[in-house]
């Protein structure tokens, strides 16, 4: 379930960036940004999976977390955390305009 939420958030984010770049600049720029998001997601997930394999199996398979977290979920949470800070810096103009529009 957590995986589905993370994938849905990535999909919605990609649509927002695509639409905003299409409106503000042009269609080619929107597709380039969409490809950037896709490549960063694929490479980041691979790196995060490599990091999550270093976590001992006993920590993941406890009674408390067995139903919620597995190695893929941990990798996606690590990836989403890293992506959040990167995209907040890289796409700051996309989201700062949205916040300023709401305030007015």
N, C-alpha and C positions, 0 to 999 in steps of 0.2 A: 504494500500500500504506500509506503514511504517512497519507493522507487517511482510509482506512478505520479505522485505529487511533484517530485523533483523533475520528472520528464515534462509534466504539464507546465510547470513554471518556466522551464527552458523554452518550450514551444511558444508560450505567451510572450516571453521576453523577446524572442527572435521575431515574432510578428510585430511587436511594438517598434523595435529598432528598424525593421524593414519598412514599415509604413511611414515612420517619421523621416527616415533618410530619403524615401521616395518622394515625399511631399516637399521636403526642404531642399533637396539637391536633385538627383535624377535617378532613373531606374537602374542604371549600371552601378552606381554607388550603393544602392540598396542591396543588389545581388552580391556585391563584393563584401559588404558587411555581413550578409547572411552566410556566405562561405567562411568568413573569418570566425563567426560564432560556431559554425559546424566543425571546423578544423580544431579550434581550441577545445571544444567539447570532446572530440574524439581523442586527441592527444592527451588532454588533461585527465580523462577517464582512465586511459592506459597508465599514466604515471601514478594516479591516485590508487589504482588497483595494485600496482607494484608496492606502494607504501602500505596499503592495507594488508598485504600478505605477510608483512613483518609483525603484525599483531598476533600474539599467541592465541591458539585456538581455544584455550580454556577461558579466556576473557570474553570471547564472542559467544560461546555456547553455554552461558550460564542460564539458569531457569528464568531469570528476570527478563533477559533480552533476546532469548532464542526466537521468539515469534516476530520480533520487529527488525532486528539487525542481522545481516549476514555480511560477507566480505564486499559484495557489490553495493549494498546500501551504505556501508561505511565509506567506500570509495566515492560514491556519489555525493555524500554529505561533505567529505573533504573537498571534492571538486567544486561543489556549489559555494562553499565558503570562500575558496580561493577566487573563483570567478566573480563573486559578489564584489570583492575589493578591487579586482582588476577592472570590471565593467563600470563600477562606480567612478573610477578615475578616467577610463577611456571614453565612456559615453556620458560624461558629466553634463554636456550641453543638451543632450536629449532630455534628460530628466530634470534639469534645472528649469528649462522652459515650461515643462508641465507643471511644476510646483508654482512658478510665478504666475501662470495663467489661472490656477485655482485660487490664488490669493486675491486676485483682482476681481 
